[in-house]
Amino acid sequence: MFSVGRCKKGGHCELVHDDTLDTLLKKAQLTLEKEAQEREREREMHQKSLEQARDAARQTDFEEEKARAASQRATVEERVLARPQAAEHNGIPLEAADARELYLVRWDCRESVDLSQAVLSIEECQRVIQIADDWAEQHGGWTTKRHGAYPTTDIAVSDLEPQHRETIEGLVRERVIATHAVKRGFLPEHLWCRDLFIVRYEASKQAELRKHTDGSTLSFNVLLNPRSDFQGGGTYFTHLDDTICGSQGDVVVHDGNFEHAGAPISNGVRALLMGFLDTTDQEES
């Protein structure tokens, strides 16, 4: 055991036993930790306040856009369906631009989120996962920087071998676009896949994706692995204040301009086939 000197006023010094010094050091450490915790709480409160303000602004924009669509719907429907080129097929205009103009004012259609079961078989899901894993092994892993401000751990289908790319694109055309185009007021030929990719969420790495919009007319995701492989997950939709997650092979289709998030998983891995769909007139532009 040793002692150190501590000087008081008047120049007198006293010896401080090492266990007293340890106590002082511990108190100092506790004070620093409390101050750090308080700063972190203040930072979190500030961040929460900013998020609440952002959410309130987004909700205001959402309601204003909804009101505009309601006020314009009758006029737009009358104008578009009166055009000579707007010959209808079961109530759907033949031109992609006309169909998109109608879709944008049909808010009840836009704000719906569709969940369709078993659009891909278990074997097809497993095959897509295997294709992605093989590509990652051959190319040094999954990519993480393709989507700018909202990056996902993914592999672009366009980067796959031609036979694999054609297989996956064919499944999307036949099982997703062909079914869900008509539900949204489009013909299948009106829609093209602007981006198609396989996503991997992993609890120990990228477990979630914060709130965002895709900027697409429609977006979809197909769950590729069993729900038993992970806990949590699903797609959270701000306008519904609800999280939707299907089973393996199910597809969730929604408006790509409505805010949503990849809900966090607490363990395991969640694999998805995701796509952004736009109309062909947008592709040409």
ZAMI-312997 format. One line per field, with one value per residue (C-alpha): residue number from 1; x, y, z. Coordinates in steps of 0.1 Angstrom, whole numbers, plus 5000, padded with zeros to 4 digits. Each point is the difference from the previous one (the first is absolute). Layout:
nr [NUM, ...]
X [X, ...]
Y [Y, ...]
Z [Z, ...]
END
This chain:
nr [1, 2, 3, 4, 5, 6, 7, 8, 9, 10, 11, 12, 13, 14, 15, 16, 17, 18, 19, 20, 21, 22, 23, 24, 25, 26, 27, 28, 29, 30, 31, 32, 33, 34, 35, 36, 37, 38, 39, 40, 41, 42, 43, 44, 45, 46, 47, 48, 49, 50, 51, 52, 53, 54, 55, 56, 57, 58, 59, 60, 61, 62, 63, 64, 65, 66, 67, 68, 69, 70, 71, 72, 73, 74, 75, 76, 77, 78, 79, 80, 81, 82, 83, 84, 85, 86, 87, 88, 89, 90, 91, 92, 93, 94, 95, 96, 97, 98, 99, 100, 101, 102, 103, 104, 105, 106, 107, 108, 109, 110, 111, 112, 113, 114, 115, 116, 117, 118, 119, 120, 121, 122, 123, 124, 125, 126, 127, 128, 129, 130, 131, 132, 133, 134, 135, 136, 137, 138, 139, 140, 141, 142, 143, 144, 145, 146, 147, 148, 149, 150, 151, 152, 153, 154, 155, 156, 157, 158, 159, 160, 161, 162, 163, 164, 165, 166, 167, 168, 169, 170, 171, 172, 173, 174, 175, 176, 177, 178, 179, 180, 181, 182, 183, 184, 185, 186, 187, 188, 189, 190, 191, 192, 193, 194, 195, 196, 197, 198, 199, 200, 201, 202, 203, 204, 205, 206, 207, 208, 209, 210, 211, 212, 213, 214, 215, 216, 217, 218, 219, 220, 221, 222, 223, 224, 225, 226, 227, 228, 229, 230, 231, 232, 233, 234, 235, 236, 237, 238, 239, 240, 241, 242, 243, 244, 245, 246, 247, 248, 249, 250, 251, 252, 253, 254, 255, 256, 257, 258, 259, 260, 261, 262, 263, 264, 265, 266, 267, 268, 269, 270, 271, 272, 273, 274, 275, 276, 277, 278, 279, 280, 281, 282, 283, 284, 285]
X [5000, 5012, 4990, 5001, 5001, 4970, 5006, 4974, 4998, 5028, 5026, 4992, 5000, 4985, 5005, 4972, 4999, 4998, 4965, 4988, 5016, 4982, 4967, 5007, 5009, 4969, 4978, 5016, 4994, 4964, 4995, 5015, 4978, 4969, 5008, 5005, 4967, 4983, 5015, 4988, 4965, 4999, 5013, 4973, 4973, 5011, 5001, 4965, 4987, 5014, 4984, 4967, 5002, 5009, 4972, 4975, 5011, 4998, 4965, 4989, 5014, 4983, 4966, 5004, 5009, 4971, 4976, 5014, 4995, 4964, 4992, 5016, 4987, 4968, 5015, 5030, 4979, 4977, 5028, 5022, 4972, 4987, 5032, 4998, 5031, 4985, 4981, 4994, 5007, 4978, 5001, 5037, 5014, 5022, 5027, 5024, 5001, 4962, 4999, 5026, 4981, 4968, 5019, 5015, 4966, 4984, 5012, 4981, 5020, 5033, 4998, 4991, 5027, 4995, 5013, 4997, 5009, 5024, 5008, 5033, 5003, 5023, 5023, 5001, 5008, 5028, 5014, 5001, 5018, 5025, 5006, 5007, 5023, 5020, 5004, 5011, 5026, 5014, 5001, 5012, 4967, 4968, 4999, 4991, 5002, 4975, 4972, 5016, 4983, 4982, 5025, 4990, 5022, 4990, 5009, 4986, 4982, 5015, 5035, 4992, 5008, 4976, 4982, 4994, 4989, 4975, 4986, 4994, 4987, 4976, 4987, 4994, 4981, 4978, 4994, 5001, 4994, 4974, 4979, 5004, 5001, 4962, 4993, 5016, 4984, 5028, 5004, 5031, 5017, 4997, 5026, 5037, 5024, 5024, 5020, 4998, 5022, 5005, 5003, 5015, 4992, 5021, 4996, 5038, 5005, 4973, 4969, 4976, 4994, 4988, 4969, 5002, 4982, 5011, 4990, 4983, 4965, 4998, 5023, 4999, 5019, 4998, 5012, 5025, 5007, 4978, 4987, 5016, 5034, 4997, 4981, 4984, 5002, 4972, 4993, 4987, 4977, 4997, 4965, 4987, 5020, 5004, 5026, 4992, 5021, 4988, 5013, 5026, 4990, 4975, 5002, 4992, 4991, 4996, 5003, 5037, 4995, 4983, 5024, 5011, 5028, 5017, 4991, 5029, 5007, 5014, 5017, 5006, 4998, 4972, 5003, 4978, 4996, 4991, 4991, 4991, 4974, 4993, 4979, 5015, 4994, 5024, 5025, 5000, 5005]
Y [5000, 5035, 5036, 5032, 5036, 5023, 5037, 5021, 5038, 5015, 4976, 4972, 4966, 4967, 4965, 4983, 4962, 4982, 4986, 5036, 5009, 4971, 5012, 5035, 4986, 4978, 5030, 5020, 4971, 4997, 5038, 4998, 4970, 5018, 5031, 4979, 4982, 5033, 5013, 4969, 5004, 5036, 4989, 4973, 5024, 5026, 4973, 4988, 5036, 5004, 4967, 5010, 5033, 4983, 4974, 5028, 5019, 4968, 4993, 5035, 4995, 4967, 5014, 5029, 4977, 4978, 5030, 5012, 4965, 4999, 5034, 4991, 4965, 5006, 5025, 4978, 4969, 5019, 5016, 4969, 4975, 5025, 4999, 4982, 4979, 4991, 4970, 4979, 4964, 4990, 5036, 5004, 5025, 4985, 5027, 4997, 5038, 5001, 4971, 5017, 5033, 4982, 4980, 5031, 5015, 4966, 5003, 4970, 4979, 5017, 4997, 4963, 4974, 4966, 4968, 4970, 4965, 4975, 5019, 4981, 4964, 4989, 4985, 5032, 5020, 4977, 5002, 5038, 5000, 4975, 5021, 5030, 4981, 4986, 5034, 5015, 4972, 5006, 5038, 5006, 5004, 5020, 5036, 5028, 5033, 4998, 5021, 5032, 5014, 4967, 4973, 4963, 4969, 4987, 4985, 5016, 4974, 5018, 4989, 4963, 4975, 5005, 4967, 5008, 5036, 4988, 4974, 5025, 5027, 4975, 4991, 5037, 5005, 4969, 4999, 5037, 5024, 4979, 4997, 5034, 5023, 4997, 5004, 5035, 5010, 4990, 4975, 4977, 5016, 5034, 4991, 4994, 4992, 5029, 4982, 4963, 4987, 4974, 5014, 4985, 5013, 4985, 5007, 5003, 5023, 5020, 4991, 5026, 5029, 5034, 5018, 5010, 5000, 4982, 5026, 4973, 4996, 4966, 4980, 4964, 4975, 4963, 4981, 4974, 4981, 4986, 5022, 4976, 5012, 5034, 5019, 5034, 5014, 5009, 5033, 5029, 5024, 5035, 5007, 4968, 5001, 4963, 4974, 4973, 4969, 4970, 4964, 4985, 5006, 5027, 5034, 5035, 5026, 5037, 5035, 5009, 5036, 4992, 5000, 4966, 4983, 4967, 4990, 4987, 4963, 4990, 4969, 4978, 5010, 5013, 4997, 5018, 5005, 5037, 5021, 5035, 5003, 5030, 5005, 4996, 5036, 5009, 4975, 5017, 5035]
Z [5000, 4993, 5007, 4981, 5012, 4998, 5008, 5018, 5003, 5020, 4985, 5024, 4983, 5011, 4989, 4980, 5002, 4967, 5007, 5005, 4966, 4984, 5014, 4986, 4966, 5000, 5009, 4972, 4976, 5010, 4995, 4965, 4992, 5013, 4979, 4969, 5006, 5004, 4968, 4982, 5014, 4988, 4966, 4998, 5011, 4974, 4973, 5011, 4998, 4965, 4989, 5014, 4982, 4968, 5004, 5007, 4968, 4980, 5013, 4991, 4964, 4998, 5010, 4976, 4971, 5009, 5000, 4966, 4985, 5013, 4985, 4966, 4996, 4982, 4976, 4992, 4995, 4976, 4981, 4996, 4991, 4974, 4981, 4966, 5009, 5033, 4987, 5031, 5008, 5029, 5012, 4995, 4974, 4974, 5004, 5030, 5005, 5002, 5025, 5022, 5000, 5011, 5027, 5015, 5009, 5011, 5036, 5012, 4976, 5008, 5038, 5000, 5008, 4984, 5014, 4977, 5012, 4984, 4968, 5000, 5011, 5028, 4974, 4979, 5031, 5009, 4965, 5000, 5034, 4986, 4969, 5022, 5024, 4971, 4984, 5034, 5004, 4965, 5003, 5035, 5018, 4998, 4989, 5025, 4981, 4971, 5014, 5012, 5031, 5008, 4991, 5004, 5001, 4966, 4966, 4969, 4978, 4970, 5012, 4999, 4973, 4971, 5006, 5037, 4992, 4974, 5024, 5028, 4977, 4985, 5034, 5008, 4967, 5003, 5038, 5011, 4971, 4982, 5031, 5017, 4970, 4995, 5037, 4997, 4968, 4976, 4972, 5006, 4970, 5016, 5026, 5000, 5027, 5006, 5027, 5010, 5028, 5027, 5035, 5031, 5035, 5028, 5037, 5006, 4970, 4982, 5020, 4987, 4975, 5013, 4987, 4964, 4967, 4968, 4974, 4979, 4989, 5017, 5022, 5010, 5022, 5001, 5032, 4989, 5032, 5027, 5028, 5025, 4987, 5018, 5026, 4993, 4965, 4975, 4983, 5021, 4983, 5015, 4985, 5015, 5032, 4995, 4991, 4974, 4995, 4980, 5000, 4978, 4963, 5008, 4983, 5015, 4973, 5008, 4986, 4999, 5009, 5034, 5029, 5014, 5018, 5004, 5035, 5021, 5005, 5034, 4989, 4969, 4963, 4979, 4962, 4975, 4962, 4996, 4970, 4990, 4972, 4978, 4969, 4965, 4991, 5029, 4986, 4966, 5017]
END
